Every structure is written in C-alpha cells, then in structure tokens.
Amino acid sequence: MQPQLSPNGVTAVLFDLDGTLRHNQPPYNQALLDYAVELGALDSPEQRRNVLRWVHRYWAQSPEMLHDLETYAGLSEEFWDYYTALTLLRFGCPEAQAQALAPPVSQYMLSEYQPVDHVPAEVWETLALLKDAGFPLGVASNRSRPYAEQMAVLGLAPFFQFALAAGEIGSWKPEPGIFQHALALLNARPEHTIYVGDNYFADILGATNAGLRPVLLDPDGLFPEAECPVITSISGLLDVLRGEDSATG
C-alpha cells in the first residue's frame, strides 16, 4: 500500500547521515575557520560561503581529493596540513599566509577539536512520522566503515532498515553503485525513492544520475543552482512528500 504522505508517488526514502541526520557540534569547518581567524585570517560571510562550497565539492570523491589522498598515503598528518592550506587558500588567505597558518591550524584541529554528536529535534519528529506512515527508510553514507553501533547509540537505528557504508561495497557517492545497492536493500524503484542529503555534488548529482528523486538540505543557501526540492530543515521533507516540491521548511 502506498504511504499516506505520498500523493506524488514516493514510496521509500533514503538519507545521507553526516550533515543531514547527524551533525558535528561545532561543525569541523566552522571550528577550523574560527581558529584561523583568531590567528589573523580575514573573515566575511562570502568567504565562508565560498570555502564551504569548495569543501562540499572536494569531499565528493573529486579528482583533487583522490589525488591528494594517494599523494599523502591517506588521512595522514601531512594530508591534513596540506588540506588545511588548501582550505585557507579557498577562504581567501594569500599564499604565504595560508602556508604559515596551515600547520598550527591543522595541529589545533587534530589535538583540540572534540565535537559532539547532535541530532536536531526535527529529525526525530520527521523520522517518526515517516515510519508511522509506512515508508521504508535507509541510510547510505560515504563512510569507509560500518557505523551501526553509532546509529544505535544515537537512537537512530530503530527507524531504518539498514545503514550502508560506501566502504562496505566499494562504491562512493556520487557513483551510482551505492544508490543502486541501497535501492536493492529497500526493494524500491529509483523513480519512487527520495534521497535526502546536504552535499550537492555527492548527494544531489549522484542521486539524480542514479535515477532517484533528490532533496537537498541546504540551510545556508550554498547551492542556489540546485534543480531539485531544497529544504532548510529535515521537517521540510514532509511538504515535499505531500507534493509541495518548492518546500523550504
């Protein structure tokens, strides 16, 4: 039976995890930039917007990211020094300043950054409504290792049929394989399945290319070019499911 919240033909919902359902508090990039500003980097809302767009693209399996991980043998301290310098350059720091600030900022993030998990209240409310309405739900993340234990600790596990890590199957968003694998686990058709994520390059373009119906969580308005429903909180997904595709709730 078709779920009652879905007059527009959606019968299943997939979610990204990090940045969508679960958030670091404080966010990694915010903490990095805040410390760089303490050390003398200039700051502005436009600079932060520009660097966050770049961060989303970089971590969406970009050729640049893959090259850097190979060059620095994975997520080594050398990689994080280099990545921090790249971030500061995208933040608008001059080359000399970016190179000077990168080591102390990188070391600060490695030694002092201790985020806590945060699941917004509207996530619980929305997931409960979706489950009660009969939607099969799953999570597909670009994590390298399984994360079922964390899902249980967070209290999210009871809402989902599975939590899929890209590293388990060797396919990473935006590649179609991870979406296809998740659809098989849900026994769902792509054209009837929504995928909700916060990364335009990994989640939205990936889901689109795999034939799913993407919904972008974009509370900061980073991606005005998105040609899909855009929501500013997870609760806005309910309006999308009711057929109000311009929802931004």
C-alpha positions, 0 to 999 in steps of 0.5 A: 500500500502506498504511504499516506504522505505520498500523493506524488508517488514516493514510496521509500526514502533514503538519507545521507547521515553526516550533515543531514541526520547527524551533525558535528557540534561545532561543525569541523569547518566552522571550528577550523575557520574560527581558529584561523581567524583568531590567528589573523585570517580575514573573515566575511560571510562570502568567504565562508560561503565560498570555502564551504562550497569548495569543501562540499565539492572536494569531499565528493570523491573529486579528482583533487581529493583522490589525488591528494589522498594517494599523494599523502598515503591517506588521512595522514598528518601531512594530508591534513596540513596540506588540506588545511592550506588548501582550505585557507587558500579557498577562504581567501588567505594569500599564499604565504599566509595560508602556508604559515597558518596551515600547520598550527591550524591543522595541529589545533584541529587534530589535538583540540577539536572534540565535537559532539554528536547532535541530532536536531529535534526535527529529525526525530519528529520527521523520522517518526512520522515517516515510519508511522506512515509506512515508508521504508527508510535507509541510510547510505553514507560515504563512510569507509566503515560500518557505523551501526553501533553509532546509529544505535547509540544515537537512537537512530537505528530503530527507524531504518532498515539498514545503514550502508557504508560506501566502504562496505561495497566499494562504491562512493557517492556520487557513483551510482553503485551505492544508490543502486545497492541501497535501492536493492536493500529497500526493494524500491524503484529509483523513480519512487525513492527520495534521497535526502542529503546536504552535499550537492555534488555527492548527494544531489548529482549522484542521486539524480544520475542514479535515477532517484528523486533528490532533496537537498538540505541546504540551510545556508543557501550554498547551492542556489543552482540546485534543480531539485526540492531544497529544504532548510530543515529535515521537517521540510521533507514532509511538504515535499512528500505531500507534493509541495516540491518548492518546500523550504521548511 
